[in-house]
Amino acid sequence: MATDEGVGARIDAAVARVFSRRLPDAEGLPRYVAPLPAWLENVGLRLAWPIALVNLVGTLFGFWYYAGRPLNTAPPLVEGQLGAAPLAAYPLIPDSPVATMFIGLSLVAWRLDWDTQWLHMLGFFGCIKLGLWTPYVQLVLNGPGGIPLWLYWFLILSHLAMAAEAFLIHRYASFSVVSVAVAVFWYGFNDIVDYFVPVLDGPHHTWLRAEPLAAAGGFDHTVLAHDLAAGWAVVLTLMATFLALATRVEKVKRQA
């Protein structure tokens, strides 16, 4: 362990020579709410601008992914799941791209000293929820299917990296009750309209290859895969809520 920490400290020092901005102090939170080693938190925060840019580019790629082949100039320009949905439903469908947008903007807001606690919590919830929901769905329910193997593993690994990003946020966010409530409302609402109460021609969850086409042309949402995806989504919303409130409790303890 000491060797690992020594290597990590050297990596942090090397990054600090180029990205030397003062960082928020580590608060010594317990591992269950702050699982990343301190040196990795430091490196992630020092690289806030590049990481924010990667996330925002990932948002654009994600919308491209959900729109089928929008770079094909032959009409229709938007196909795929977005092409099958009304424009008003677009914020409810590409959950992972929206989550990378939240964390990217959260890092930008922190670096610019903007007080956007609600945005930090949306980033925290989004990265935990979608960072762990997508690998589960790809590995357990979908499989590689017809997509290239490199893209399949890119989706899995990039989403796991999203989950890790969430644990940078405690260093610069307050985890206020109001901001947690905003995130609970948004992601709870997403769970409802994705799986339980269709609106705007829903459901709006990511299409599952395990859901066969029904005779009427839509997807069959009565299969077990739908229930398993829904259950994991709800569990992750509850997990993110617990971790957010537990983080607040631990931070308050240290301020007392």
MOHU-V363676 format. One record per residue. N is the residue number from 0. SS is DSSP state (h for helix, s for strand, l for the rest). D_CENTER is the distance of its C-alpha to the mean C-alpha in Angstrom with 2 decimals. Layout:
N_SS_D_CENTER, N_SS_D_CENTER
This chain:
0_l_29.48, 1_h_31.52, 2_h_31.47, 3_h_27.68, 4_h_27.52, 5_h_30.19, 6_h_28.38, 7_h_25.18, 8_h_27.38, 9_h_28.96, 10_h_25.73, 11_h_24.74, 12_h_28.25, 13_h_28.15, 14_h_24.98, 15_h_26.53, 16_l_29.56, 17_l_27.66, 18_l_24.93, 19_l_27.03, 20_l_25.61, 21_l_26.16, 22_l_23.18, 23_l_22.67, 24_l_24.56, 25_l_23.08, 26_l_23.84, 27_l_24.40, 28_l_21.96, 29_l_22.27, 30_l_20.25, 31_l_18.64, 32_l_16.63, 33_l_16.79, 34_l_16.86, 35_l_16.75, 36_l_20.30, 37_h_21.44, 38_h_22.21, 39_h_18.70, 40_h_17.36, 41_h_20.18, 42_h_19.50, 43_h_15.86, 44_h_17.17, 45_h_20.13, 46_l_18.12, 47_h_16.04, 48_h_17.49, 49_h_17.03, 50_h_13.42, 51_h_12.80, 52_h_14.85, 53_h_13.11, 54_h_9.75, 55_h_11.94, 56_h_13.89, 57_h_10.97, 58_h_10.51, 59_h_14.23, 60_h_14.21, 61_h_11.75, 62_h_14.17, 63_h_16.98, 64_h_15.78, 65_h_15.68, 66_l_18.97, 67_l_20.80, 68_l_22.97, 69_l_23.06, 70_l_24.88, 71_l_27.73, 72_l_30.05, 73_l_31.93, 74_l_31.12, 75_l_28.93, 76_l_26.49, 77_l_23.52, 78_l_23.57, 79_h_21.20, 80_h_19.18, 81_h_19.15, 82_h_22.85, 83_l_23.54, 84_l_22.03, 85_l_23.48, 86_h_22.17, 87_h_21.42, 88_h_18.87, 89_h_16.75, 90_h_14.17, 91_h_13.80, 92_h_13.46, 93_l_10.90, 94_h_7.81, 95_h_5.56, 96_h_7.81, 97_h_7.72, 98_h_4.19, 99_h_5.62, 100_h_8.66, 101_h_8.02, 102_h_7.45, 103_h_10.20, 104_h_12.39, 105_h_12.00, 106_h_13.42, 107_h_15.99, 108_h_17.03, 109_h_17.60, 110_h_19.65, 111_l_21.63, 112_l_22.27, 113_l_21.05, 114_l_20.78, 115_l_17.60, 116_h_16.59, 117_h_14.99, 118_h_12.62, 119_h_11.79, 120_h_11.10, 121_h_8.89, 122_h_6.74, 123_h_7.42, 124_h_6.92, 125_h_3.73, 126_h_2.51, 127_h_5.59, 128_h_5.89, 129_h_4.35, 130_h_4.90, 131_h_8.17, 132_h_9.05, 133_h_9.39, 134_h_11.57, 135_h_13.54, 136_h_14.27, 137_h_15.21, 138_h_17.34, 139_h_18.87, 140_h_19.17, 141_h_19.02, 142_l_20.36, 143_l_20.80, 144_l_23.00, 145_l_24.20, 146_l_21.56, 147_l_22.56, 148_h_21.93, 149_h_20.45, 150_h_17.76, 151_h_17.13, 152_h_16.63, 153_h_14.68, 154_h_12.04, 155_h_12.15, 156_h_12.38, 157_h_9.90, 158_h_7.08, 159_h_8.96, 160_h_9.05, 161_h_5.39, 162_h_6.47, 163_h_9.54, 164_h_8.52, 165_h_7.82, 166_h_11.50, 167_h_12.85, 168_h_12.50, 169_h_15.35, 170_h_17.74, 171_l_17.78, 172_l_16.69, 173_l_19.13, 174_l_17.02, 175_l_19.63, 176_h_20.29, 177_h_20.10, 178_h_16.67, 179_h_15.38, 180_h_17.34, 181_h_15.72, 182_h_12.19, 183_h_13.96, 184_h_15.81, 185_h_13.12, 186_h_11.05, 187_h_14.48, 188_h_15.87, 189_h_13.34, 190_h_14.38, 191_h_17.95, 192_h_18.14, 193_h_16.15, 194_h_18.48, 195_h_21.31, 196_l_22.76, 197_l_22.66, 198_l_22.96, 199_l_23.34, 200_l_24.26, 201_l_21.34, 202_l_19.82, 203_l_16.68, 204_l_14.47, 205_l_13.96, 206_l_17.49, 207_l_18.41, 208_l_21.23, 209_l_22.61, 210_l_23.43, 211_l_26.76, 212_s_28.10, 213_l_30.37, 214_l_33.89, 215_l_33.10, 216_l_30.64, 217_l_27.37, 218_s_25.14, 219_l_26.43, 220_l_24.04, 221_l_26.57, 222_l_25.81, 223_h_24.44, 224_h_21.30, 225_h_20.24, 226_h_20.95, 227_h_19.13, 228_h_15.87, 229_h_16.44, 230_h_17.41, 231_h_14.41, 232_h_12.12, 233_h_14.51, 234_h_14.77, 235_h_11.12, 236_h_11.49, 237_h_14.67, 238_h_13.42, 239_h_10.96, 240_h_14.03, 241_h_16.35, 242_h_14.63, 243_h_14.39, 244_h_18.03, 245_h_19.21, 246_h_17.97, 247_h_19.93, 248_h_22.91, 249_h_23.00, 250_h_22.81, 251_h_25.55, 252_h_27.66, 253_h_27.77, 254_h_28.77, 255_l_31.58
